[in-house]
Amino acid sequence: MVLAVLWLLAGLLAVRQAAVVLRLPPERRFSDLETWIGENGVLHVRGSLYDTDRFTGTPFSGLALKPLTKAAEHALGIFWTFGTLLLVVAVALVAARALPGPLTRRAKLLAAPVAVILTVLSLPVRNTFTLGQTSIIPVLLVLLGCCLPAIARGPGRASGILVGVAAALQPAVLLFAPLLWLTGRRRAAVTTGVTFAACTALAWAAMPDDSWTYWVHHLAGAGLGEKPDGLANQSLHGLLLRVGLRGPLELALYAPLALAVTVAGLRRAARYAKDGQPLLATAITGCVAVAVSPTAWQHQQLWILLAVAGRVGKRRADRLVWPVLVVLVMTLTSTILVPANPVLGPLGENAPLLAALAAGCVVPFLSRDSKLWDEPLPTPVAEPQRGRFSWVPLLGFFKRSLNRPNLLLELMLIRVFYWAYSFVRAQAPDSRTLAESHGRQIIGIEEFLHIDIEHGFNHFVASTGWLADSMDYYYGTFHFLVPLSLLGFLYLRRPATYRWARTALGFATLMALVGFWVYPLAPPRLMPGRGFIDTANGPQDLSNPDFGALTELSNQYAAMPSLHIGWSLWCGVVIAIVAPKLWMKALGMLYPVLTFSVILGTANHYVLDALGGAFVVASGFAIQYALTGPGRGTLAVIPGARGESDALTPEPVRAGG
């Protein structure tokens, strides 16, 4: 069933990607092929490929594509889209076939659809589809020549021809010739050079002016395409230009850096190739090519994704860190990876280059003869336990892990989860009419129950200057500061508690997102004719549907349930459980009470919103309890997982996955 679901997902993603391209108007489809499109929408037969600097391919690639002119006259879009799709699937299947063994039958079956899914979702492939680039072809040719056993184990002629043609299409691929030489495949290395020279000479004879322009005037294409200091160029050359270096100084620094990366990367690649990991060796060499090329546009960065084949980490839990990092870098934009601020922003902007450098020169991939290759250090887990209440069903889907989770993996997942939370909240229905209608429903229910205290309390707060200022600061600051601080404390001091607490918080937040989507609600401060005072932003023009600056930043109609109450109540419960002193427990439970007064006083929520926030938190704890069961007793057996107040009887613990 899992295999069928994965193949279905892979097929749906592939079809969706093709549909996205074909739905575009013809003038916006395959924008990088525009230099080949004439008055009738057909590839140019005459004229230079480099009349403009938008075409970045080699003259040989242009020569190879010119025969498509007549055949593509009426169906260029469909032909090119489905041809690219087939190439992408072929790359994924060859990569899955080249995974280092031994692999279980289950792993072999699942590897192919997972590889197709990751490849189709990657930014280089999506960019290739949209622009109509040919960068998939060199990757496939190299994989066939270096990783496919039937070809790679041959005499070397076939491998050399495949890699040589790939280099003629993308010159940076010439770095695979030294890799072949270092791994003892010298005939393949020589054949690579000869094939590259023959293809380039053929293009030079057929297109001398274009060849001169590409190889001499533009220094192997370095001056073509977008500006080399743009973020799209993820190479060392592009990075140095972005930091402000120019001219001889930049070249003097770029040359030794590129040489050092090349030497270190090729030595590592050769070592892993001899170790029986050809896919990892290919990925490392490709990452080196990305880093040292004068230009490495997004559609040329698929090599980085192939680096997920490497195994890293002594603990089983650490094995996910590297592949998750690579997948996130290659599928998400920089603003999703890290916040867009002066400190972290540059990391996100140069994430592909940093990942390529890490794969090529830094990451300590395991060798196949390591004892940890198949048997990493296990994760201590608690044995299944009985629930405190017999009437509560325990599903027991997951065993409770008791060690401290990997910090980098946690930070990556928290960041992506928070971005997803912000995105879903912003994309939730924000119809003003519907939100105000729901607001009137909430007010009517509260009036019926005689709990409509928001208006009077809001005016009291607004009339007391220091109180309004304090609540405004509290509302905007404590909502993130306190939960993040508590999560940090639990991670450092109570790792087992951290796991169940953050899981419960995650489920609660997911349920809140459903509430935002299903029931858009205007907060009191945005309800016209009700007399509420927005203490933080001042009077709003409620007659204008797009009133206020905040409406341009986020969905202001995501009030039910109140996550200010939800997250603060989660903090209160966790503090009440882990705090060693009674006064600390009381202080923790006081936090959601203060938050409740703030959300009412600032006119950001109703009383029923607070009840909704309490409901999703209770549900989050309940789901976590049902999935993993009780586990407080297990805290006593893990050093640093409990405090003096947790004097509990140890539960059975075993090592597991």
Disulfide bonds with the S-S distance in Angstrom:
none
